[in-house]
Amino acid sequence: MQPQDLEKLVTWKMPFGKHQGKLLADLPGNYLNWFAREGFPEGEIGRLLQLMQEIDHNGLKGMLAPLRAGGRLTVQPKPVP
């Protein structure tokens, strides 16, 4: 996962299916779990859906709130020992 992936979850819309047009971060858990059972699509959309399913499954949707509010992610480099 790249930090930019979290930003994509709150800006990219579902391109197909029952929830077409809905932000990836707003997809319902049961829909994401269906993909987990049946298989995620190929490519970047599948990777992002899998990430969103993990976030939802682990109750971490709240970490996307600052990004929804227009915040940006800042990645701090790890200190070298």
C-alpha positions as CSV (number, residue, x, y, z in Angstrom):
1,M,0.0,0.0,0.0
2,Q,1.1,3.5,-0.8
3,P,-0.1,6.6,1.1
4,Q,-1.7,7.8,-2.1
5,D,-3.9,4.8,-2.1
6,L,-5.8,6.2,1.0
7,E,-6.4,9.4,-0.9
8,K,-7.7,7.4,-3.9
9,L,-10.3,5.7,-1.6
10,V,-11.9,9.0,-0.8
11,T,-11.7,10.4,-4.3
12,W,-12.2,7.5,-6.7
13,K,-15.7,6.4,-7.6
14,M,-16.8,2.8,-8.2
15,P,-16.7,2.5,-12.0
16,F,-19.3,-0.4,-12.3
17,G,-21.9,-2.5,-10.6
18,K,-24.6,-1.9,-8.1
19,H,-22.8,0.9,-6.4
20,Q,-21.5,2.6,-9.6
21,G,-20.6,6.3,-8.9
22,K,-20.2,5.9,-5.1
23,L,-16.9,6.7,-3.5
24,L,-14.8,3.6,-2.8
25,A,-14.6,4.7,0.9
26,D,-18.5,4.8,1.0
27,L,-19.0,1.3,-0.3
28,P,-21.0,-0.9,2.1
29,G,-19.1,-3.6,4.0
30,N,-21.3,-6.4,2.7
31,Y,-20.5,-5.4,-0.9
32,L,-16.7,-5.3,-0.1
33,N,-17.0,-8.7,1.6
34,W,-18.8,-10.1,-1.5
35,F,-15.7,-9.2,-3.5
36,A,-13.5,-10.8,-0.8
37,R,-15.5,-14.1,-1.2
38,E,-15.9,-14.0,-5.0
39,G,-12.7,-12.4,-6.1
40,F,-11.6,-8.8,-6.6
41,P,-11.3,-7.4,-10.1
42,E,-7.9,-7.2,-11.8
43,G,-5.8,-4.1,-11.7
44,E,-5.7,-1.0,-9.5
45,I,-9.4,-0.9,-8.8
46,G,-9.2,-4.5,-7.4
47,R,-6.3,-3.6,-5.3
48,L,-8.1,-0.5,-3.9
49,L,-11.3,-2.5,-3.3
50,Q,-9.2,-5.1,-1.4
51,L,-7.6,-2.3,0.7
52,M,-11.0,-0.8,1.5
53,Q,-12.4,-4.2,2.5
54,E,-9.5,-4.6,4.9
55,I,-10.0,-1.1,6.3
56,D,-13.7,-1.7,6.7
57,H,-13.3,-5.2,8.2
58,N,-10.9,-4.0,10.8
59,G,-13.1,-1.0,11.8
60,L,-10.6,1.6,10.5
61,K,-12.8,3.8,8.3
62,G,-12.3,6.6,10.8
63,M,-8.7,7.0,9.6
64,L,-10.1,8.3,6.3
65,A,-11.9,11.2,7.9
66,P,-9.0,13.7,7.7
67,L,-8.6,12.9,4.0
68,R,-12.4,13.5,3.4
69,A,-12.0,16.9,5.0
70,G,-9.5,17.8,2.4
71,G,-6.4,17.0,4.4
72,R,-3.3,15.6,2.8
73,L,-1.1,12.7,3.9
74,T,2.4,13.5,5.0
75,V,4.7,10.6,5.2
76,Q,7.5,10.9,7.7
77,P,10.7,9.0,6.8
78,K,11.7,6.4,9.3
79,P,14.8,7.4,11.3
80,V,17.9,5.4,10.3
81,P,19.3,3.6,13.4
